[in-house]
Amino acid sequence: MRGRCHCGAIELDFMPARAPQALTLLACQCSFCRKHGTRATADPDGLLVITVTEREALERYEFGLATAQFLLCRRCGVYLGAVCGERGLVNVNCLDDQARFTQPARPIDYDGETAQARRLRRERGWTPVEWRGA
Ligand SMILES: [Zn+2]
C-alpha cells in the first residue's frame, strides 16, 4: 500500500501480511498524536519500506522518553509514522488506500509505560522497516 507526505519527498510502501480490514487502528492519546489526529497501525509479519527522495526533508523528531523517532516532512509538515530501532509504525492517514482500513481507531494511552516495556512492545508489534533512497 503506497503512501507519501503531501509534497512527496518521503514515500511509504506498507506491505501488511494481513488484510487492511483485519488491522487494528490506534489513536494514541499522547499530545503529539492528538495534534496530528494520528491513526496508526503495524503488522509484525509485514514490511514497511520508507523511501526518502530528499534527505534534507526528513525530520526525526523525539520527545518524552525518546525511545522512538517520529518521522515528519520538514517541507510539507506531514507526520508519516515512527521508528524504534528496526521496527516502524505507519500513520494510515498518509496512505492512498486509507479507506481500506475499516476498523475504528481505538484510543490508547501509553502513559506510565517504562522505556523498556515500550521497546519490547514495539519489537513484538511494529512492522520491520527497510530504508531506501537518499
Ligand atoms: Zn513532504
Backbone and ligand atoms as CSV (ligand in chain L), in Angstrom:
chain,resi,resn,atom,element,x,y,z
A,1,MET,N,N,0.863,-1.175,0.000
A,1,MET,CA,C,0.000,0.000,0.000
A,1,MET,C,C,0.898,1.223,0.000
A,2,ARG,N,N,0.724,2.065,-1.031
A,2,ARG,CA,C,1.590,3.218,-1.194
A,2,ARG,C,C,1.084,4.406,-0.397
A,3,GLY,N,N,2.019,5.228,0.020
A,3,GLY,CA,C,1.665,6.450,0.707
A,3,GLY,C,C,2.803,7.431,0.598
A,4,ARG,N,N,2.580,8.665,1.015
A,4,ARG,CA,C,3.620,9.680,0.955
A,4,ARG,C,C,3.191,10.877,1.779
A,5,CYS,N,N,4.176,11.732,2.050
A,5,CYS,CA,C,3.841,13.012,2.669
A,5,CYS,C,C,3.143,13.855,1.610
A,6,HIS,N,N,2.760,15.064,1.934
A,6,HIS,CA,C,1.993,15.856,0.964
A,6,HIS,C,C,2.823,16.250,-0.252
A,7,CYS,N,N,4.098,16.614,-0.029
A,7,CYS,CA,C,4.928,17.084,-1.156
A,7,CYS,C,C,5.626,15.942,-1.881
A,8,GLY,N,N,5.655,14.765,-1.298
A,8,GLY,CA,C,6.235,13.609,-1.964
A,8,GLY,C,C,7.711,13.375,-1.698
A,9,ALA,N,N,8.315,14.159,-0.810
A,9,ALA,CA,C,9.741,13.984,-0.511
A,9,ALA,C,C,10.000,12.664,0.220
A,10,ILE,N,N,8.984,12.178,0.940
A,10,ILE,CA,C,9.110,10.923,1.687
A,10,ILE,C,C,7.951,10.018,1.283
A,11,GLU,N,N,8.311,8.791,0.882
A,11,GLU,CA,C,7.292,7.852,0.414
A,11,GLU,C,C,7.259,6.617,1.301
A,12,LEU,N,N,6.097,6.018,1.381
A,12,LEU,CA,C,5.928,4.803,2.171
A,12,LEU,C,C,5.402,3.692,1.281
A,13,ASP,N,N,5.828,2.471,1.581
A,13,ASP,CA,C,5.193,1.302,0.989
A,13,ASP,C,C,4.953,0.321,2.121
A,14,PHE,N,N,3.707,0.248,2.543
A,14,PHE,CA,C,3.331,-0.608,3.663
A,14,PHE,C,C,2.770,-1.901,3.093
A,15,MET,N,N,3.417,-3.025,3.458
A,15,MET,CA,C,3.009,-4.330,2.940
A,15,MET,C,C,2.617,-5.240,4.089
A,16,PRO,N,N,1.396,-5.078,4.590
A,16,PRO,CA,C,0.976,-5.920,5.702
A,16,PRO,C,C,0.747,-7.360,5.245
A,17,ALA,N,N,0.945,-8.302,6.162
A,17,ALA,CA,C,0.673,-9.703,5.843
A,17,ALA,C,C,-0.823,-9.987,5.937
A,18,ARG,N,N,-1.527,-9.143,6.671
A,18,ARG,CA,C,-2.969,-9.293,6.842
A,18,ARG,C,C,-3.707,-8.268,5.975
A,19,ALA,N,N,-4.997,-8.544,5.776
A,19,ALA,CA,C,-5.829,-7.582,5.045
A,19,ALA,C,C,-5.968,-6.315,5.886
A,20,PRO,N,N,-6.044,-5.153,5.234
A,20,PRO,CA,C,-6.172,-3.895,5.987
A,20,PRO,C,C,-7.363,-3.889,6.953
A,21,GLN,N,N,-8.450,-4.554,6.557
A,21,GLN,CA,C,-9.637,-4.591,7.426
A,21,GLN,C,C,-9.360,-5.351,8.719
A,22,ALA,N,N,-8.340,-6.211,8.707
A,22,ALA,CA,C,-8.027,-7.021,9.888
A,22,ALA,C,C,-7.058,-6.313,10.826
A,23,LEU,N,N,-6.529,-5.186,10.406
A,23,LEU,CA,C,-5.534,-4.499,11.220
A,23,LEU,C,C,-6.170,-3.493,12.170
A,24,THR,N,N,-5.708,-3.526,13.406
A,24,THR,CA,C,-6.178,-2.597,14.424
A,24,THR,C,C,-5.613,-1.209,14.155
A,25,LEU,N,N,-6.460,-0.209,14.249
A,25,LEU,CA,C,-6.002,1.175,14.138
A,25,LEU,C,C,-5.965,1.782,15.535
A,26,LEU,N,N,-4.870,2.427,15.858
A,26,LEU,CA,C,-4.717,3.003,17.188
A,26,LEU,C,C,-4.701,4.525,17.128
A,27,ALA,N,N,-5.492,5.117,17.998
A,27,ALA,CA,C,-5.475,6.573,18.160
A,27,ALA,C,C,-4.738,6.842,19.470
A,28,CYS,N,N,-3.410,6.866,19.367
A,28,CYS,CA,C,-2.588,7.109,20.553
A,28,CYS,C,C,-3.017,8.450,21.156
A,29,GLN,N,N,-3.111,8.477,22.484
A,29,GLN,CA,C,-3.627,9.676,23.153
A,29,GLN,C,C,-2.527,10.634,23.605
A,30,CYS,N,N,-1.291,10.401,23.176
A,30,CYS,CA,C,-0.243,11.346,23.558
A,30,CYS,C,C,-0.501,12.681,22.857
A,31,SER,N,N,0.070,13.752,23.372
A,31,SER,CA,C,-0.266,15.075,22.848
A,31,SER,C,C,0.221,15.252,21.402
A,32,PHE,N,N,1.323,14.595,21.040
A,32,PHE,CA,C,1.805,14.673,19.655
A,32,PHE,C,C,0.763,14.068,18.702
A,33,CYS,N,N,0.336,12.844,19.006
A,33,CYS,CA,C,-0.610,12.156,18.116
A,33,CYS,C,C,-1.964,12.844,18.070
A,34,ARG,N,N,-2.396,13.412,19.195
A,34,ARG,CA,C,-3.695,14.106,19.188
A,34,ARG,C,C,-3.632,15.348,18.315
A,35,LYS,N,N,-2.491,16.024,18.288
A,35,LYS,CA,C,-2.383,17.222,17.458
A,35,LYS,C,C,-2.396,16.869,15.969
A,36,HIS,N,N,-1.986,15.614,15.649
A,36,HIS,CA,C,-1.956,15.197,14.249
A,36,HIS,C,C,-3.172,14.363,13.858
A,37,GLY,N,N,-4.004,13.991,14.823
A,37,GLY,CA,C,-5.129,13.106,14.504
A,37,GLY,C,C,-4.658,11.757,13.999
A,38,THR,N,N,-3.553,11.272,14.560
A,38,THR,CA,C,-2.926,10.034,14.097
A,38,THR,C,C,-3.859,8.824,14.203
A,39,ARG,N,N,-3.869,8.031,13.136
A,39,ARG,CA,C,-4.454,6.684,13.186
A,39,ARG,C,C,-3.317,5.771,12.752
A,40,ALA,N,N,-2.777,5.020,13.705
A,40,ALA,CA,C,-1.565,4.253,13.433
A,40,ALA,C,C,-1.865,2.767,13.348
A,41,THR,N,N,-1.066,2.084,12.528
A,41,THR,CA,C,-1.175,0.633,12.502
A,41,THR,C,C,0.185,0.018,12.202
A,42,ALA,N,N,0.285,-1.264,12.468
A,42,ALA,CA,C,1.516,-2.005,12.216
A,42,ALA,C,C,1.165,-3.476,12.049
A,43,ASP,N,N,2.072,-4.204,11.415
A,43,ASP,CA,C,1.915,-5.648,11.284
A,43,ASP,C,C,3.307,-6.269,11.408
A,44,PRO,N,N,3.561,-6.982,12.511
A,44,PRO,CA,C,4.898,-7.540,12.726
A,44,PRO,C,C,5.319,-8.545,11.658
A,45,ASP,N,N,4.341,-9.061,10.905
A,45,ASP,CA,C,4.669,-10.023,9.847
A,45,ASP,C,C,4.755,-9.362,8.471
A,46,GLY,N,N,4.604,-8.057,8.436
A,46,GLY,CA,C,4.649,-7.344,7.162
A,46,GLY,C,C,5.973,-6.641,6.982
A,47,LEU,N,N,5.982,-5.640,6.107
A,47,LEU,CA,C,7.190,-4.861,5.831
A,47,LEU,C,C,6.776,-3.415,5.545
A,48,LEU,N,N,7.559,-2.495,6.076
A,48,LEU,CA,C,7.334,-1.070,5.814
A,48,LEU,C,C,8.593,-0.506,5.163
A,49,VAL,N,N,8.462,-0.103,3.904
A,49,VAL,CA,C,9.591,0.494,3.188
A,49,VAL,C,C,9.421,2.018,3.220
A,50,ILE,N,N,10.449,2.696,3.716
A,50,ILE,CA,C,10.424,4.162,3.768
A,50,ILE,C,C,11.452,4.677,2.772
A,51,THR,N,N,10.989,5.409,1.783
A,51,THR,CA,C,11.885,5.941,0.755
A,51,THR,C,C,11.999,7.454,0.912
A,52,VAL,N,N,13.225,7.896,1.166
A,52,VAL,CA,C,13.474,9.327,1.336
A,52,VAL,C,C,14.093,9.831,0.040
A,53,THR,N,N,13.314,10.558,-0.750
A,53,THR,CA,C,13.836,11.032,-2.031
A,53,THR,C,C,14.627,12.326,-1.843
A,54,GLU,N,N,14.353,13.058,-0.752
A,54,GLU,CA,C,15.127,14.256,-0.438
A,54,GLU,C,C,15.528,14.200,1.020
A,55,ARG,N,N,16.793,13.894,1.242
A,55,ARG,CA,C,17.293,13.642,2.582
A,55,ARG,C,C,17.025,14.813,3.545
A,56,GLU,N,N,17.160,16.035,3.034
A,56,GLU,CA,C,17.013,17.192,3.922
A,56,GLU,C,C,15.563,17.420,4.358
A,57,ALA,N,N,14.631,16.718,3.737
A,57,ALA,CA,C,13.220,16.893,4.106
A,57,ALA,C,C,12.830,16.059,5.328
A,58,LEU,N,N,13.639,15.072,5.666
A,58,LEU,CA,C,13.258,14.153,6.746
A,58,LEU,C,C,13.637,14.697,8.122
A,59,GLU,N,N,12.637,14.871,8.965
A,59,GLU,CA,C,12.857,15.257,10.356
A,59,GLU,C,C,12.569,14.045,11.236
A,60,ARG,N,N,13.536,13.723,12.090
A,60,ARG,CA,C,13.334,12.631,13.052
A,60,ARG,C,C,13.111,13.262,14.416
A,61,TYR,N,N,11.859,13.423,14.779
A,61,TYR,CA,C,11.503,14.141,15.998
A,61,TYR,C,C,11.383,13.180,17.179
A,62,GLU,N,N,12.020,13.562,18.283
A,62,GLU,CA,C,11.945,12.744,19.503
A,62,GLU,C,C,11.375,13.578,20.633
A,63,PHE,N,N,10.637,12.928,21.523
A,63,PHE,CA,C,10.126,13.616,22.710
A,63,PHE,C,C,9.858,12.574,23.785
A,64,GLY,N,N,9.467,13.034,24.954
A,64,GLY,CA,C,9.150,12.122,26.056
A,64,GLY,C,C,10.354,11.256,26.399
A,65,LEU,N,N,10.172,9.943,26.371
A,65,LEU,CA,C,11.264,9.023,26.712
A,65,LEU,C,C,12.264,8.872,25.563
A,66,ALA,N,N,11.959,9.461,24.416
A,66,ALA,CA,C,12.834,9.433,23.238
A,66,ALA,C,C,13.216,8.012,22.829
A,67,THR,N,N,12.246,7.106,22.917
A,67,THR,CA,C,12.506,5.724,22.506
A,67,THR,C,C,12.152,5.508,21.040
A,68,ALA,N,N,11.475,6.460,20.437
A,68,ALA,CA,C,11.104,6.348,19.025
A,68,ALA,C,C,11.412,7.663,18.324
A,69,GLN,N,N,11.575,7.572,17.021
A,69,GLN,CA,C,11.750,8.776,16.208
A,69,GLN,C,C,10.499,8.947,15.357
A,70,PHE,N,N,9.882,10.106,15.479
A,70,PHE,CA,C,8.666,10.408,14.741
A,70,PHE,C,C,9.068,11.097,13.441
A,71,LEU,N,N,8.665,10.513,12.342
A,71,LEU,CA,C,9.133,10.961,11.029
A,71,LEU,C,C,8.184,11.998,10.438
A,72,LEU,N,N,8.722,13.188,10.248
A,72,LEU,CA,C,7.938,14.288,9.699
A,72,LEU,C,C,8.633,14.827,8.458
A,73,CYS,N,N,7.838,15.378,7.547
A,73,CYS,CA,C,8.437,16.065,6.408
A,73,CYS,C,C,8.621,17.527,6.766
A,74,ARG,N,N,9.850,18.016,6.673
A,74,ARG,CA,C,10.149,19.409,7.017
A,74,ARG,C,C,9.515,20.386,6.044
A,75,ARG,N,N,9.279,19.931,4.822
A,75,ARG,CA,C,8.743,20.844,3.818
A,75,ARG,C,C,7.230,20.992,3.940
A,76,CYS,N,N,6.519,19.857,4.019
A,76,CYS,CA,C,5.052,19.948,3.986
A,76,CYS,C,C,4.406,19.691,5.345
A,77,GLY,N,N,5.191,19.264,6.335
A,77,GLY,CA,C,4.673,19.144,7.698
A,77,GLY,C,C,3.938,17.866,8.027
A,78,VAL,N,N,3.850,16.935,7.078
A,78,VAL,CA,C,3.073,15.717,7.316
A,78,VAL,C,C,3.823,14.752,8.238
A,79,TYR,N,N,3.088,14.157,9.162
A,79,TYR,CA,C,3.618,13.122,10.045
A,79,TYR,C,C,3.345,11.759,9.408
A,80,LEU,N,N,4.410,11.012,9.088
A,80,LEU,CA,C,4.260,9.765,8.334
A,80,LEU,C,C,4.206,8.509,9.184
A,81,GLY,N,N,4.901,8.532,10.312
A,81,GLY,CA,C,4.959,7.336,11.137
A,81,GLY,C,C,6.167,7.431,12.042
A,82,ALA,N,N,6.414,6.363,12.782
A,82,ALA,CA,C,7.511,6.383,13.746
A,82,ALA,C,C,8.362,5.139,13.581
A,83,VAL,N,N,9.627,5.253,13.986
A,83,VAL,CA,C,10.501,4.089,14.001
A,83,VAL,C,C,11.145,3.953,15.381
A,84,CYS,N,N,11.342,2.701,15.756
A,84,CYS,CA,C,12.015,2.366,17.016
A,84,CYS,C,C,12.958,1.228,16.649
A,85,GLY,N,N,14.258,1.516,16.604
A,85,GLY,CA,C,15.203,0.514,16.128
A,85,GLY,C,C,14.882,0.160,14.691
A,86,GLU,N,N,14.655,-1.120,14.429
A,86,GLU,CA,C,14.381,-1.560,13.059
A,86,GLU,C,C,12.914,-1.854,12.818
A,87,ARG,N,N,12.070,-1.298,13.709
A,87,ARG,CA,C,10.627,-1.504,13.578
A,87,ARG,C,C,9.928,-0.173,13.376
A,88,GLY,N,N,8.806,-0.223,12.706
A,88,GLY,CA,C,8.111,1.023,12.442
A,88,GLY,C,C,6.596,0.902,12.522
A,89,LEU,N,N,6.000,2.076,12.565
A,89,LEU,CA,C,4.562,2.228,12.689
A,89,LEU,C,C,4.160,3.207,11.588
A,90,VAL,N,N,3.033,2.949,10.945
A,90,VAL,CA,C,2.632,3.850,9.869
A,90,VAL,C,C,1.394,4.660,10.275
A,91,ASN,N,N,1.385,5.923,9.889
A,91,ASN,CA,C,0.200,6.753,10.065
A,91,ASN,C,C,-0.683,6.512,8.843
A,92,VAL,N,N,-1.765,5.777,9.057
A,92,VAL,CA,C,-2.645,5.353,7.971
A,92,VAL,C,C,-3.158,6.540,7.146
A,93,ASN,N,N,-3.243,7.708,7.775
A,93,ASN,CA,C,-3.731,8.908,7.075
A,93,ASN,C,C,-2.867,9.269,5.875
A,94,CYS,N,N,-1.632,8.739,5.816
A,94,CYS,CA,C,-0.726,9.055,4.701
A,94,CYS,C,C,-0.864,8.084,3.538
A,95,LEU,N,N,-1.633,7.023,3.707
A,95,LEU,CA,C,-1.714,6.001,2.660
A,95,LEU,C,C,-2.809,6.334,1.644
A,96,ASP,N,N,-2.540,6.018,0.374
A,96,ASP,CA,C,-3.512,6.284,-0.690
A,96,ASP,C,C,-4.832,5.561,-0.437
A,97,ASP,N,N,-4.724,4.316,0.027
A,97,ASP,CA,C,-5.909,3.476,0.199
A,97,ASP,C,C,-6.370,3.438,1.645
A,98,GLN,N,N,-6.315,4.575,2.317
A,98,GLN,CA,C,-6.653,4.563,3.750
A,98,GLN,C,C,-8.089,4.110,4.006
A,99,ALA,N,N,-8.962,4.230,3.005
A,99,ALA,CA,C,-10.358,3.811,3.187
A,99,ALA,C,C,-10.484,2.294,3.363
A,100,ARG,N,N,-9.426,1.562,2.985
A,100,ARG,CA,C,-9.483,0.092,3.138
A,100,ARG,C,C,-9.301,-0.340,4.589
A,101,PHE,N,N,-8.860,0.596,5.432
A,101,PHE,CA,C,-8.762,0.293,6.867
A,101,PHE,C,C,-10.109,0.636,7.486
A,102,THR,N,N,-10.891,-0.375,7.769
A,102,THR,CA,C,-12.273,-0.132,8.161
A,102,THR,C,C,-12.499,-0.158,9.668
A,103,GLN,N,N,-11.485,-0.580,10.429
A,103,GLN,CA,C,-11.693,-0.622,11.876
A,103,GLN,C,C,-11.655,0.802,12.442
A,104,PRO,N,N,-12.529,1.073,13.425
A,104,PRO,CA,C,-12.471,2.398,14.058
A,104,PRO,C,C,-11.170,2.531,14.845
A,105,ALA,N,N,-10.596,3.727,14.849
A,105,ALA,CA,C,-9.348,3.939,15.586
A,105,ALA,C,C,-9.627,3.849,17.086
A,106,ARG,N,N,-8.891,2.965,17.743
A,106,ARG,CA,C,-9.091,2.707,19.169
A,106,ARG,C,C,-8.185,3.621,19.992
A,107,PRO,N,N,-8.786,4.457,20.862
A,107,PRO,CA,C,-7.949,5.316,21.711
A,107,PRO,C,C,-7.104,4.477,22.653
A,108,ILE,N,N,-5.839,4.827,22.778
A,108,ILE,CA,C,-4.958,4.064,23.652
A,108,ILE,C,C,-3.971,5.025,24.312
A,109,ASP,N,N,-3.675,4.747,25.584
A,109,ASP,CA,C,-2.838,5.637,26.386
A,109,ASP,C,C,-1.652,4.849,26.934
A,110,TYR,N,N,-0.440,5.229,26.521
A,110,TYR,CA,C,0.760,4.509,26.954
A,110,TYR,C,C,1.470,5.208,28.110
A,111,ASP,N,N,0.837,6.204,28.699
A,111,ASP,CA,C,1.437,6.893,29.848
A,111,ASP,C,C,1.740,5.882,30.948
A,112,GLY,N,N,2.884,6.014,31.580
A,112,GLY,CA,C,3.203,5.124,32.690
A,112,GLY,C,C,3.968,3.888,32.257
A,113,GLU,N,N,4.058,3.655,30.962
A,113,GLU,CA,C,4.822,2.519,30.456
A,113,GLU,C,C,6.318,2.852,30.551
A,114,THR,N,N,7.138,1.902,30.985
A,114,THR,CA,C,8.580,2.165,31.070
A,114,THR,C,C,9.197,2.139,29.673
A,115,ALA,N,N,10.392,2.715,29.560
A,115,ALA,CA,C,11.090,2.729,28.276
A,115,ALA,C,C,11.345,1.303,27.794
A,116,GLN,N,N,11.683,0.422,28.724
A,116,GLN,CA,C,11.980,-0.968,28.368
A,116,GLN,C,C,10.721,-1.676,27.845
A,117,ALA,N,N,9.610,-1.490,28.546
A,117,ALA,CA,C,8.353,-2.114,28.131
A,117,ALA,C,C,7.928,-1.582,26.767
A,118,ARG,N,N,8.200,-0.307,26.548
A,118,ARG,CA,C,7.837,0.335,25.298
A,118,ARG,C,C,8.626,-0.262,24.133
A,119,ARG,N,N,9.930,-0.447,24.329
A,119,ARG,CA,C,10.764,-1.036,23.267
A,119,ARG,C,C,10.333,-2.464,22.955
A,120,LEU,N,N,10.022,-3.215,24.020
A,120,LEU,CA,C,9.614,-4.609,23.859
A,120,LEU,C,C,8.291,-4.705,23.095
A,121,ARG,N,N,7.347,-3.862,23.463
A,121,ARG,CA,C,6.045,-3.863,22.786
A,121,ARG,C,C,6.222,-3.578,21.295
A,122,ARG,N,N,7.093,-2.634,20.975
A,122,ARG,CA,C,7.303,-2.267,19.568
A,122,ARG,C,C,8.022,-3.370,18.805
A,123,GLU,N,N,8.979,-4.024,19.493
A,123,GLU,CA,C,9.722,-5.117,18.866
A,123,GLU,C,C,8.766,-6.225,18.445
A,124,ARG,N,N,7.737,-6.446,19.283
A,124,ARG,CA,C,6.783,-7.521,19.013
A,124,ARG,C,C,5.680,-7.110,18.055
A,125,GLY,N,N,5.287,-5.852,18.139
A,125,GLY,CA,C,4.076,-5.457,17.422
A,125,GLY,C,C,4.278,-4.590,16.191
A,126,TRP,N,N,5.402,-3.895,16.111
A,126,TRP,CA,C,5.602,-2.976,14.988
A,126,TRP,C,C,6.138,-3.726,13.765
A,127,THR,N,N,6.142,-3.056,12.655
A,127,THR,CA,C,6.492,-3.657,11.369
A,127,THR,C,C,7.992,-3.527,11.092
A,128,PRO,N,N,8.638,-4.583,10.602
A,128,PRO,CA,C,10.043,-4.450,10.179
A,128,PRO,C,C,10.172,-3.346,9.110
A,129,VAL,N,N,11.219,-2.532,9.265
A,129,VAL,CA,C,11.395,-1.378,8.388
A,129,VAL,C,C,12.604,-1.549,7.476
A,130,GLU,N,N,12.441,-1.090,6.244
A,130,GLU,CA,C,13.552,-1.045,5.299
A,130,GLU,C,C,13.636,0.391,4.780
A,131,TRP,N,N,14.858,0.958,4.820
A,131,TRP,CA,C,15.056,2.332,4.344
A,131,TRP,C,C,15.598,2.312,2.925
A,132,ARG,N,N,15.107,3.231,2.121
A,132,ARG,CA,C,15.638,3.373,0.763
A,132,ARG,C,C,15.832,4.852,0.438
A,133,GLY,N,N,16.613,5.094,-0.552
A,133,GLY,CA,C,16.761,6.451,-1.040
A,133,GLY,C,C,17.908,7.198,-0.422
A,134,ALA,N,N,17.811,8.510,-0.456
A,134,ALA,CA,C,18.898,9.404,-0.048
A,134,ALA,C,C,19.378,9.126,1.372
L,1,ZN,ZN,ZN,6.561,16.486,2.328
